[in-house]
Amino acid sequence: GDARVRGQTGVVSERRGSYPFIDFRLLNNTALSGEVGTKKKVKRLLSFQRYFHASRLLRGIVPQASLYLLDEDYLGQARHMLSKVGMWDFDIFLFDRLTNGNSLVTLLCHLFNVHGLIHHFQLDMVTLHRFFVMVQEDYHSQNPYHNAVHAADVTQAMHCYLREPKLANFLTPSDIMLGLLAAAAHDVDHPGVNQPFLIKTKHHLASLYQNVSVLENHHWRSTIGMLRESRLLAHLPKELTQDIEQQLGSLILATDINRQNEFLIRLKSHLDNQDLRLEDAQDRHFMLQIALKCADICNPCRVWDLSKQWSERVCEEFYRQGDLEQKFELEISPLCNQQKDTVPSIQIGFMTYIVEPLFERWAQFTGNTPLSENMLNHLRRNKAKWRSLLHKQHSSSRSNDHSGQVTGSQEQTLNEEETP
């Protein structure tokens, strides 16, 4: 246990090349800052939790979720929320509080039961629960955004998308299980920094995956490791488990934002040519990839109160990376400079160039269902609110600045938004 704490709180463990090799846990935690900069080696960096939980599992110690120790009133409220898990206004933050931080495990157990996956695949409940706990605990709770609550949010969104008639009418139990598992594990063991940061600090994961989809490859491989360790699918034919592992990889790798245009162009082509055949496993898998991509970036399509929380969380994570880059005299990455990149400007750009094009195509695929229309309406309203907040910031900065200048990023965003 003591070694684990040291692994999580060390910041610089060794030098590689011209950049510091960094452990990113608890970046802002100064309680044990005395250990920072000492000669103590941090043997496990990003994946220490993975090793810790695996060794604990192999010793036969089953992690206990604290859901069952909750007050009965909280359990009742959590059960009531689960009865509405298919509603788009589902409040994952409230659900996480009601389950004492076990939103991902509780949600997955419920959804696997609702979709009949436990019975269909003859899954052992104890092993299944153990696997879900491993996945949940492999997320870094210190991350403002890329944590288990985000995973639960994406999983709930995926559940909603799997119920869309255009898709639901063709899905097999394997498709549903893959969709839910990929959603739950798509960001597992995320360090709270992005791929360019890992590359420029010469992190071992960047070398391992040759600078290509570094984080997504790590999320996938970590998930496969947990699946094998838990022996959840050990009773299934080897060919089936190998296929599940490969398809999980294909789904998780699709969440790489660098591949956004690749998927968007392909989706547009299918829709324009009307040649999607969902009876075909290959086309179903492609639409599962699109569904997961939508679920992963659906925050701007949620109700304002939820969407705003997610926006602030992701920007906080960006700013932490920027602070770290500044501390180690690295060039500050785009969107990570708190002095120049405001939350409204980041969100407007994200919505305009990433979210809107994808969700407009998704609505076209679903046939403009009530859910798709609802998401697009939220997206437009939320964008208008961020634009209003940006203009307020713009006005405020002009009144406080005798030169009447705004930051470059604000000016650029304003120009883009005001151009017909």
Phi and psi in degrees as a GROMACS rama.xvg file:
@    title "Ramachandran Plot"
@    xaxis  label "Phi"
@    yaxis  label "Psi"
@TYPE xy
-64.4687  -39.5322  ASP-2
-63.3592  -36.2712  ALA-3
-64.1369  -41.2711  ARG-4
-62.6099  -43.8443  VAL-5
-61.7528  -38.8575  ARG-6
-64.401  -30.2544  GLY-7
-87.0653  -19.8091  GLN-8
-108.249  -12.4929  THR-9
-68.7747  142.083  GLY-10
-103.918  -58.2009  VAL-11
-109.229  118.421  VAL-12
-101.171  -32.1638  SER-13
-166.794  165.641  GLU-14
-100.467  136.293  ARG-15
-133.111  116.926  ARG-16
67.717  -138.894  GLY-17
-96.7196  -2.2249  SER-18
-116.731  152.114  TYR-19
-70.676  144.337  PRO-20
-96.7957  119.948  PHE-21
-117.481  139.666  ILE-22
-100.78  129.318  ASP-23
-97.4454  2.57063  PHE-24
-68.8105  140.702  ARG-25
48.4598  52.4463  LEU-26
-58.4399  -33.868  LEU-27
-99.0322  7.48141  ASN-28
-85.1226  117.156  ASN-29
-106.696  4.91908  THR-30
-59.6415  -37.2592  ALA-31
-115.918  34.1319  LEU-32
-66.5299  -12.8813  SER-33
-61.8934  -25.0598  GLY-34
-81.1897  -17.0054  GLU-35
-68.3202  132.258  VAL-36
85.4445  -2.67818  GLY-37
-76.8876  177.106  THR-38
-86.9575  1.10671  LYS-39
-64.6098  132.126  LYS-40
-81.5648  137.005  LYS-41
-99.2162  102.368  VAL-42
-72.5425  -36.9327  LYS-43
-109.717  127.031  ARG-44
-99.9221  -101.908  LEU-45
-62.9433  -34.6556  LEU-46
-102.151  21.352  SER-47
-62.7713  -39.8688  PHE-48
-61.36  -38.2274  GLN-49
-58.2719  -46.0912  ARG-50
-65.8612  -42.9246  TYR-51
-60.94  -48.1605  PHE-52
-70.2904  -35.0911  HIS-53
-64.3416  -45.6372  ALA-54
-66.6239  -34.9924  SER-55
-66.3709  -40.1911  ARG-56
-64.0116  -44.2962  LEU-57
-66.0054  -25.1592  LEU-58
-81.6004  -4.23454  ARG-59
86.5234  13.0534  GLY-60
-90.4685  111.717  ILE-61
-87.2711  121.022  VAL-62
-59.8171  135.919  PRO-63
-101.195  119.249  GLN-64
-73.3344  142.545  ALA-65
-88.904  6.00576  SER-66
-55.0275  -40.8792  LEU-67
-76.7248  -6.36244  TYR-68
-97.0251  2.70307  LEU-69
-75.649  158.466  LEU-70
-60.2043  142.245  ASP-71
-59.1712  -31.1834  GLU-72
-65.2063  -41.8053  ASP-73
-64.8226  -42.394  TYR-74
-60.0877  -40.6713  LEU-75
-62.9109  -42.0503  GLY-76
-66.2799  -38.7941  GLN-77
-64.3676  -42.3721  ALA-78
-63.2824  -39.8209  ARG-79
-62.9243  -41.3378  HIS-80
-63.4352  -39.7725  MET-81
-63.5008  -26.8657  LEU-82
-68.3423  -14.719  SER-83
-118.28  29.2364  LYS-84
-67.2333  -17.7279  VAL-85
-88.9223  2.88045  GLY-86
-85.7138  140.163  MET-87
-71.5015  -21.8516  TRP-88
-89.9704  17.9959  ASP-89
-55.9592  125.962  PHE-90
-94.1845  97.9826  ASP-91
-69.9225  -27.1894  ILE-92
-67.7478  -44.1976  PHE-93
-63.841  -43.7005  LEU-94
-61.4844  -37.595  PHE-95
-65.9887  -38.0644  ASP-96
-67.2373  -41.8178  ARG-97
-66.0923  -26.4255  LEU-98
-101.391  14.6765  THR-99
55.7908  43.6056  ASN-100
83.1539  11.0961  GLY-101
-110.941  37.2855  ASN-102
-62.4224  -40.1805  SER-103
-68.9231  -47.6823  LEU-104
-61.5017  -47.5542  VAL-105
-63.7073  -43.3742  THR-106
-63.4012  -45.7869  LEU-107
-63.7373  -43.9145  LEU-108
-58.2879  -43.5256  CYS-109
-64.7827  -48.1115  HIS-110
-68.2646  -37.0962  LEU-111
-63.4787  -33.0732  PHE-112
-75.2823  -45.366  ASN-113
-59.3583  -40.782  VAL-114
-85.4179  2.86722  HIS-115
70.0294  21.2533  GLY-116
-75.1459  -33.1398  LEU-117
-62.9878  -44.9676  ILE-118
-71.1295  -45.1378  HIS-119
-61.8147  -44.1789  HIS-120
-95.7826  5.99492  PHE-121
51.8632  51.4097  GLN-122
-83.5701  140.409  LEU-123
-79.5003  125.348  ASP-124
-63.4278  -40.1853  MET-125
-64.5194  -44.6374  VAL-126
-65.1597  -40.2843  THR-127
-62.6736  -47.3538  LEU-128
-61.6025  -42.064  HIS-129
-60.5458  -42.8095  ARG-130
-63.5023  -44.2641  PHE-131
-62.2164  -39.0642  PHE-132
-64.5254  -40.378  VAL-133
-59.8496  -44.7557  MET-134
-62.4507  -48.4899  VAL-135
-60.7904  -42.8363  GLN-136
-75.724  -14.2152  GLU-137
-82.5584  -8.57307  ASP-138
-80.3231  151.934  TYR-139
-93.1786  108.167  HIS-140
-65.4705  -18.2655  SER-141
-73.8889  -18.7952  GLN-142
-69.7443  129.731  ASN-143
-62.392  -34.0217  PRO-144
-116.291  -57.4027  TYR-145
-79.8057  75.2406  HIS-146
-133.467  -174.534  ASN-147
-67.0806  -25.6496  ALA-148
-69.2828  -39.7005  VAL-149
-60.2515  -43.2434  HIS-150
-61.1563  -41.5008  ALA-151
-65.369  -39.3487  ALA-152
-62.9114  -44.4069  ASP-153
-65.6945  -38.0509  VAL-154
-65.2864  -41.6355  THR-155
-65.1115  -39.1803  GLN-156
-64.6519  -42.3816  ALA-157
-60.6495  -40.4881  MET-158
-57.5824  -43.8817  HIS-159
-61.9938  -42.0666  CYS-160
-70.4773  -34.5443  TYR-161
-65.9958  -17.9794  LEU-162
-92.3755  -5.19487  ARG-163
-63.1851  126.345  GLU-164
-51.484  -40.6172  PRO-165
-58.1926  -32.2208  LYS-166
-97.0181  -44.884  LEU-167
-57.4405  -33.6957  ALA-168
-65.6575  -15.3311  ASN-169
-116.652  -11.1086  PHE-170
-70.7585  139.63  LEU-171
-96.1133  164.306  THR-172
-55.0514  -36.1313  PRO-173
-63.4612  -42.0793  SER-174
-59.9019  -44.9398  ASP-175
-65.8638  -44.7606  ILE-176
-62.912  -43.1622  MET-177
-62.0024  -42.683  LEU-178
-61.5688  -45.0132  GLY-179
-69.8271  -42.47  LEU-180
-64.6745  -43.3408  LEU-181
-63.8611  -40.3704  ALA-182
-63.3266  -43.9564  ALA-183
-66.8496  -35.1115  ALA-184
-108.517  7.00523  ALA-185
-65.7801  -20.0291  HIS-186
-124.595  21.6037  ASP-187
-59.3031  138.096  VAL-188
62.3626  31.8153  ASP-189
-70.5516  130.72  HIS-190
-80.9013  -7.29999  PRO-191
87.3272  7.55686  GLY-192
-131.201  162.673  VAL-193
-95.0108  178.854  ASN-194
-62.1988  -46.4136  GLN-195
-55.6216  -35.086  PRO-196
-64.9318  -44.1411  PHE-197
-62.939  -37.3616  LEU-198
-69.0748  -47.4702  ILE-199
-75.2187  -17.4776  LYS-200
-96.0131  7.04323  THR-201
55.2393  44.6077  LYS-202
-68.0884  149.076  HIS-203
-61.8947  -28.7714  HIS-204
-68.7088  -35.6819  LEU-205
-63.9475  -40.6304  ALA-206
-67.178  -42.0968  SER-207
-60.2151  -41.8478  LEU-208
-104.457  16.0217  TYR-209
52.3107  40.6756  GLN-210
63.4711  18.9435  ASN-211
-116.378  120.784  VAL-212
41.9029  51.6119  SER-213
-58.7027  -54.1775  VAL-214
-66.7045  -43.0257  LEU-215
-63.9169  -40.3473  GLU-216
-61.8825  -39.3535  ASN-217
-67.2102  -41.6747  HIS-218
-59.9423  -44.2581  HIS-219
-63.6628  -51.361  TRP-220
-63.754  -36.2754  ARG-221
-63.7008  -40.6212  SER-222
-63.9823  -44.5127  THR-223
-61.7254  -40.2736  ILE-224
-59.4537  -42.9747  GLY-225
-68.9116  -39.3263  MET-226
-59.3919  -44.8359  LEU-227
-69.793  -41.2819  ARG-228
-63.6684  -39.2591  GLU-229
-74.5619  -21.9547  SER-230
59.7894  30.1457  ARG-231
-60.2917  -38.2213  LEU-232
-107.936  15.5424  LEU-233
-62.5778  -24.0338  ALA-234
-83.2999  -8.36339  HIS-235
-87.4468  156.933  LEU-236
-56.6136  142.946  PRO-237
-57.8738  -38.7866  LYS-238
-62.074  -38.3442  GLU-239
-67.7006  -44.5861  LEU-240
-65.3719  -37.6257  THR-241
-64.1483  -40.1837  GLN-242
-65.6306  -40.5069  ASP-243
-61.9404  -43.6166  ILE-244
-61.9415  -43.3624  GLU-245
-67.5445  -41.6073  GLN-246
-68.5189  -35.1156  GLN-247
-58.9185  -43.5447  LEU-248
-61.7016  -44.7332  GLY-249
-61.5093  -38.6155  SER-250
-69.8745  -49.222  LEU-251
-64.8877  -39.5829  ILE-252
-65.5493  -24.4769  LEU-253
-67.6929  -17.262  ALA-254
-80.5074  -2.6131  THR-255
-62.9591  116.811  ASP-256
-64.3754  -21.6837  ILE-257
-68.2323  -16.1762  ASN-258
-100.959  14.41  ARG-259
-58.0131  -49.5749  GLN-260
-64.3969  -37.7281  ASN-261
-55.1853  -48.0576  GLU-262
-73.1231  -36.4537  PHE-263
-66.6703  -42.2259  LEU-264
-63.06  -42.4626  ILE-265
-66.0576  -41.7615  ARG-266
-64.3526  -44.4687  LEU-267
-58.7253  -42.2452  LYS-268
-61.8492  -45.4907  SER-269
-61.1485  -44.2747  HIS-270
-69.6277  -41.3058  LEU-271
-65.4676  -38.1744  ASP-272
-86.6832  -9.23704  ASN-273
50.8263  44.8567  GLN-274
-113.301  16.7155  ASP-275
-73.2768  126.112  LEU-276
-119.408  95.9882  ARG-277
-73.8497  -7.0866  LEU-278
-69.4672  -21.3823  GLU-279
-85.8442  126.351  ASP-280
-58.8809  -34.0127  ALA-281
-66.9478  -41.7417  GLN-282
-70.4929  -37.1294  ASP-283
-62.2201  -41.8999  ARG-284
-63.5024  -40.6517  HIS-285
-60.8067  -42.4434  PHE-286
-71.5658  -26.7784  MET-287
-66.5657  -38.3207  LEU-288
-61.0684  -45.3008  GLN-289
-63.632  -42.0885  ILE-290
-60.5541  -42.6487  ALA-291
-67.0951  -39.2592  LEU-292
-61.6652  -41.5932  LYS-293
-63.0404  -47.1985  CYS-294
-60.6067  -36.638  ALA-295
-67.6012  -31.3375  ASP-296
-120.132  30.1546  ILE-297
-83.9117  -2.83746  CYS-298
-51.6944  -43.6076  ASN-299
-65.9568  -11.4356  PRO-300
-98.4552  4.02105  CYS-301
-88.4757  171.526  ARG-302
-60.0823  151.003  VAL-303
-52.1647  -45.9231  TRP-304
-59.6237  -39.5389  ASP-305
-76.4722  -44.8409  LEU-306
-58.7149  -43.2956  SER-307
-63.0918  -41.0795  LYS-308
-60.4583  -45.2371  GLN-309
-64.4925  -40.3841  TRP-310
-60.9594  -44.4686  SER-311
-67.0988  -35.5235  GLU-312
-67.8303  -44.7826  ARG-313
-67.9374  -36.2808  VAL-314
-69.4647  -36.3764  CYS-315
-59.6018  -39.9756  GLU-316
-66.733  -40.424  GLU-317
-58.8788  -47.7166  PHE-318
-63.7191  -36.5799  TYR-319
-61.9507  -40.8546  ARG-320
-62.9909  -43.7886  GLN-321
-60.1434  -41.2599  GLY-322
-62.2548  -39.9023  ASP-323
-66.47  -42.1331  LEU-324
-63.4998  -40.3046  GLU-325
-65.2205  -40.3675  GLN-326
-60.9223  -38.6594  LYS-327
-100.68  18.8405  PHE-328
57.2522  40.4892  GLU-329
-100.551  159.215  LEU-330
-65.8908  131.3  GLU-331
-72.0567  129.18  ILE-332
-68.6225  155.643  SER-333
-54.5718  139.616  PRO-334
75.9872  -1.04212  LEU-335
-105.693  3.24457  CYS-336
-97.3889  105.79  ASN-337
-63.2479  -24.6606  GLN-338
-76.5019  -25.3253  GLN-339
-114.564  -35.0275  LYS-340
-98.9031  100.125  ASP-341
-83.9673  158.373  THR-342
-57.9265  -47.8026  VAL-343
-59.1213  -43.6106  PRO-344
-66.5863  -39.1239  SER-345
-62.6728  -45.493  ILE-346
-68.1539  -39.6052  GLN-347
-63.0531  -44.4279  ILE-348
-63.1623  -43.3299  GLY-349
-60.7274  -46.1326  PHE-350
-64.2605  -43.3277  MET-351
-67.5055  -46.7357  THR-352
-98.7151  -20.3616  TYR-353
-113.744  -53.8236  ILE-354
-76.4904  -52.335  VAL-355
-56.4718  -48.7598  GLU-356
-59.8399  -38.1226  PRO-357
-71.2395  -46.0023  LEU-358
-74.5199  -25.9795  PHE-359
-67.0641  -39.1193  GLU-360
-70.3506  -37.4689  ARG-361
-62.3058  -42.1407  TRP-362
-63.0827  -37.8112  ALA-363
-64.024  -39.9313  GLN-364
-65.6617  -46.1449  PHE-365
-73.5898  -15.5823  THR-366
85.2555  33.6015  GLY-367
51.9733  54.2947  ASN-368
-68.504  166.49  THR-369
-54.0375  -39.3078  PRO-370
-64.8974  -45.6992  LEU-371
-62.973  -42.727  SER-372
-63.9117  -40.6612  GLU-373
-61.2003  -44.6174  ASN-374
-64.3631  -44.015  MET-375
-65.8271  -36.0005  LEU-376
-64.7082  -44.806  ASN-377
-60.5525  -42.0305  HIS-378
-58.904  -45.9143  LEU-379
-67.1756  -42.2716  ARG-380
-65.3239  -43.2463  ARG-381
-64.833  -39.3202  ASN-382
-63.6808  -40.3818  LYS-383
-63.2606  -38.2397  ALA-384
-67.3547  -42.129  LYS-385
-65.3732  -37.3809  TRP-386
-64.5791  -40.5301  ARG-387
-63.3448  -42.7582  SER-388
-65.6363  -35.9821  LEU-389
-65.9012  -40.8089  LEU-390
-66.1375  -35.4384  HIS-391
-64.64  -42.8299  LYS-392
-62.6289  -41.2604  GLN-393
-60.4874  -46.247  HIS-394
-65.2167  -40.9766  SER-395
-64.9646  -42.281  SER-396
-67.9965  -32.9998  SER-397
-69.2121  -39.062  ARG-398
-72.0462  -26.9629  SER-399
-91.5483  -13.0204  ASN-400
-112.396  115.571  ASP-401
-61.8844  -26.2033  HIS-402
-79.2985  -13.0943  SER-403
71.4652  22.5259  GLY-404
-97.6884  149.872  GLN-405
-112.175  167.139  VAL-406
-67.1173  156.509  THR-407
-58.6551  -42.3419  GLY-408
-67.4165  -37.2641  SER-409
-65.4882  -45.2354  GLN-410
-62.2438  -41.3546  GLU-411
-63.6672  -44.6355  GLN-412
-64.9343  -41.6392  THR-413
-62.1084  -42.2117  LEU-414
-62.9152  -41.6437  ASN-415
-65.0182  -41.6807  GLU-416
-73.5503  -27.5458  GLU-417
-94.573  -3.22709  GLU-418
-81.5544  127.5  THR-419
